[in-house]
Amino acid sequence: MKLYVKYVLLCTTFFISLLPLAGCWDANEPERMVYIQGLGVDYKDGEFVVYLQMLNPGLIAKSEATSGVQQSTVVVGRGSGKTVNEAAFDVYRSSQRR
């Protein structure tokens, strides 16, 4: 009987300790992200140059609320590298958002 009580107590403690871990700790809200709308790749001086046209959805909602003020909702990022992947990650590293 003592073994059964220890087992129940251990299982209860285990499941109660899991409750704080269950959640959306790494959830990304759409307002904190940018979306790639256009992509351009050039090859210049032995390196690839990648241009990414990014759309920030957070600025779109704000531009509808403001009257008469025009905000740029599109940003162009530029990165260079020896490969296309390296150039794209250069843009990703310099970006302030995911």
C-alpha positions in Angstrom: 0.0 0.0 0.0 2.9 2.4 0.8 4.3 1.8 -2.7 1.0 2.8 -4.3 0.8 6.0 -2.3 4.4 6.9 -3.2 3.6 6.2 -6.9 0.5 8.4 -6.9 2.3 11.2 -5.0 5.2 11.0 -7.5 2.9 11.1 -10.5 0.9 14.0 -9.1 4.0 16.0 -8.4 5.3 15.3 -11.9 2.2 16.4 -13.6 1.8 19.5 -11.4 5.4 20.5 -12.2 4.6 20.2 -16.0 1.8 22.8 -15.8 4.0 25.9 -15.8 6.0 24.4 -18.8 2.9 24.0 -21.0 2.3 27.3 -22.8 3.2 29.5 -25.8 6.6 30.6 -24.6 8.1 30.9 -28.1 5.0 32.1 -29.9 5.5 34.7 -32.6 2.9 37.3 -33.0 2.3 38.5 -36.6 2.9 42.1 -35.5 6.5 41.2 -34.6 7.3 39.5 -37.8 8.1 40.7 -41.3 7.1 38.8 -44.4 9.2 38.5 -47.6 7.2 39.9 -50.5 9.9 40.1 -53.2 13.3 38.6 -53.8 16.1 39.8 -56.1 19.5 38.1 -56.7 22.5 39.7 -58.4 26.0 38.5 -59.0 28.6 41.3 -58.8 32.3 41.3 -58.2 32.4 37.6 -57.4 29.7 37.8 -54.7 26.0 37.2 -54.7 23.9 40.2 -53.6 20.4 39.4 -52.4 17.6 42.1 -52.1 14.6 41.2 -50.0 11.4 43.3 -50.1 9.8 42.9 -46.7 6.3 43.7 -45.6 5.6 44.7 -42.0 1.9 44.0 -41.3 2.0 46.1 -38.1 2.5 49.2 -40.1 -0.5 48.5 -42.4 -2.9 48.6 -39.5 -1.4 51.8 -38.1 -1.5 53.5 -41.5 -5.3 53.0 -41.7 -5.7 54.6 -38.3 -3.7 57.7 -39.1 -5.2 60.3 -41.3 -3.1 62.1 -43.9 0.2 60.6 -42.8 1.8 58.2 -45.2 4.1 55.6 -43.7 6.2 53.2 -45.7 5.0 49.7 -45.1 7.7 48.1 -47.3 11.4 47.8 -46.5 14.1 46.5 -48.7 17.0 44.7 -47.1 20.4 44.0 -48.9 22.9 41.3 -48.1 26.0 39.9 -49.8 27.9 36.7 -49.6 29.8 34.1 -51.5 26.7 32.0 -51.9 23.0 32.9 -52.2 22.3 31.3 -48.7 25.1 33.3 -47.1 23.8 36.5 -48.7 20.2 35.8 -47.5 21.4 35.1 -43.9 23.3 38.3 -44.0 20.0 40.1 -44.5 18.5 38.0 -41.7 21.3 38.8 -39.3 20.9 42.5 -39.8 17.1 42.5 -39.5 15.6 43.6 -36.2 12.6 41.2 -36.5 12.2 37.6 -37.5 
